[in-house]
Amino acid sequence: MKPNYQYDKRQRDLAKKKQQDEKRLKKRAKNDADAAQEKPADSSADENKESVPN
């Protein structure tokens, strides 16, 4: 029986795509978490600037 190289290549490509998608989602979740942590700090800094009279 001959090896089915097209099938093997397709399986490798699917596995690679799945891994890239997982990596992309992980990075996106990390960036969203970092942005969420920075926003409250930035908004409180803006409030302090507004409350200080010039």
WOFEN-V136380 format. One record per residue. N is the residue number from 1. RES is the residue in one small letter. PHI is phi as a letter, one per 30 degrees, with the letter a starting at -180 (NA if undefined). PSI is psi in degrees with one decimal (none if undefined). OMEGA is omega as a letter, one per 40 degrees, with the letter a starting at -180 (999 if undefined). Layout:
{{N/RES/PHI/PSI/OMEGA} {N/RES/PHI/PSI/OMEGA}}
//
This chain:
{{1/m/NA/134.8/a} {2/k/d/144.2/i} {3/p/d/144.6/i} {4/n/c/90.1/a} {5/y/d/-34.5/i} {6/q/d/-41.3/i} {7/y/d/-45.5/i} {8/d/d/-43.4/i} {9/k/d/-42.1/i} {10/r/d/-42.2/i} {11/q/d/-41.3/i} {12/r/d/-42.7/i} {13/d/d/-42.0/i} {14/l/d/-41.5/i} {15/a/d/-41.0/i} {16/k/d/-43.0/i} {17/k/d/-41.7/i} {18/k/d/-43.0/i} {19/q/d/-41.1/i} {20/q/d/-40.1/i} {21/d/d/-43.0/i} {22/e/d/-41.7/i} {23/k/d/-42.1/i} {24/r/d/-42.6/i} {25/l/d/-38.4/i} {26/k/d/-43.7/i} {27/k/d/-41.1/a} {28/r/d/-41.5/i} {29/a/d/-40.1/i} {30/k/d/-43.4/i} {31/n/d/-39.0/i} {32/d/d/-40.8/i} {33/a/d/-41.6/i} {34/d/d/-41.4/i} {35/a/d/-38.4/i} {36/a/d/-35.4/i} {37/q/d/-34.3/a} {38/e/d/-33.1/a} {39/k/e/-48.4/i} {40/p/d/-37.5/i} {41/a/d/-41.9/i} {42/d/d/-41.5/a} {43/s/d/-36.2/i} {44/s/d/-33.4/i} {45/a/d/-38.1/i} {46/d/d/-38.9/i} {47/e/d/-39.7/i} {48/n/d/-37.9/i} {49/k/d/-37.7/a} {50/e/d/-32.8/a} {51/s/d/-15.4/i} {52/v/d/118.9/i} {53/p/d/147.4/i} {54/n/c/none/999}}
//
